[in-house]
Amino acid sequence: MHFAASVLLTQCVYLEFILMKFYKNHRTRPFVSNLVTVLCTVLLASSPVFASSLDDIDLLTQAQFLELGEELGAATNYKSVSPAENLGLIGFDVGIEVSATNVNQDLFDLASSDSVDEGQLIFGLVHLHKGLPFGIDVGASLGNAPGIEATVAGAELRYAIVQGGAVTPAVAIRATYSQLLDPEAYTLTNAGLELAVSKGFLVLTPYAGIGIVRTTIDTEDSASSLEEESFNQTKLIVGATFNFGLAWTVEAERTDDTATYIAKVGLRF
């Protein structure tokens, strides 16, 4: 089994185990179980088995290669998809998410033997967060985009500058990292630093953030005429978590000129 698929399967099984323990005596248990099964099946079915299909990169000019990197960076940089508030020592946030990033379809078609449907990169991911002592949280995500046969893995370290309370909002700083795991034609990594703020109101917790992402893209072909590109992009985030037993989160992100929309469902407490 492909490495990413095996990890996704493990995380999906863990997610369902946690949710079933939490909903052990609740009438929504069958609905939750079916929801997790369907979403995990979609993720696993789309898990890439072969190398990235962006295999015609050498057809691009240097300017087009830079644009490709900017849009891939916007799509694959680590996305926390969570409020700024600290989870606490026994808290965790586990869920499944889908993101859609608007891209230049003509550019991706030129760089790829496959097409990107309707000018969007769709990623399905499994996401985990865990609270630690001293206002620290850690998070990780793993997912893939079947449209370009790319697997992305990411992680974050978050520190609560302000814990937040009944009146005051929570404020946190996040350091993030992500990379594509399996392309043969190119390499791509993202490192980010973000400031986030959130305020809970009963079952609703809206949040917002600002950050910077540094992306590096390079070809794997030593004979390629394309040179490595490293660049910074500004990132703006707005979202909200609705926690009705199941936690539903929606988020919109703009990385420079590229928009990404995300939906996540899971368990947070």
Beta strands, then each sheet from edge to edge (+ up, - down):
strand 1: 92-102
strand 2: 120-131
strand 3: 136-145
strand 4: 150-162
strand 5: 170-180
strand 6: 186-198
strand 7: 204-219
strand 8: 229-243
strand 9: 247-255
strand 10: 258-268
sheet 1: 1+ 2- 3+ 4- 5+ 6- 7+ 8- 9+ 10- 1+
end
